[in-house]
Amino acid sequence: MDLKSAAAHLHIAPNELRHFAQREEVPCVKRGESFFFEHKPLDEWAQRRMIALPEKKLVQEHRLAMTERRKSDGHDFHIADILRPDAIAPALMSKTRAGVLRDMTDFADSTGLLYDPETLFAELSAREEVASTAAGGGVAFLHPRYHDPYLFQETFLALGRTLRPVFFGSQDGEGTDLFFLICCTDHALHLHILARLCLLAHASTLLSDLRSAPDAESMHALLKAAEDDFLGHQPPR
């Protein structure tokens, strides 16, 4: 992809992407004065960037993603609709990073929506080797290193809560005990989901509420309430 196409793919301004390319912060190839990008490395970079964004920038990215999605299909999505209560595990026994990835893969497989659990596990592991998906505050947003729409029957999320925090490579040095697994058939939606989860994690009491919830149904209800409150404070379309 050229610069204009890559920027449109990521829903960011071409000048902003050029800035990242000039500083060698995004994988690309320079030919003369032009930059060119490959889909998979670009998508992976976009996912890593999203997790690291500060709250103010996350709000901007999320608002832009909402606008683009409404233009394309006329409506927004709700995380509470794609994270079913039976895809929430409130008492994972995992004690290591590898254990979390295996247990979350097996749990996702139990939904019946996952086509290839071994490939998903390998992709989750590869993603964590590049950079941790732990976002601080005790939460991680697991996802494959490279987006593969054919891994899943449909877009869904899974959520696991470990009995005690696991060292997962968070930059704040703290353990992680809440693990969202994003299984998405559409890359643009994947980034939108990631932005919203990051905002809910850092701009609400969702994480502490999820830790105190007694069961999966309560965790789902708390997530729905937090999302409804967040969307209710967004500017009108």
Summary of the structure (lengths in Angstrom):
residues: 237
radius of gyration: 17.5
end to end distance: 30.6
largest distance: 59.1
contacts: 741
relative contact order: 0.15
helix: 54%
strand: 16%
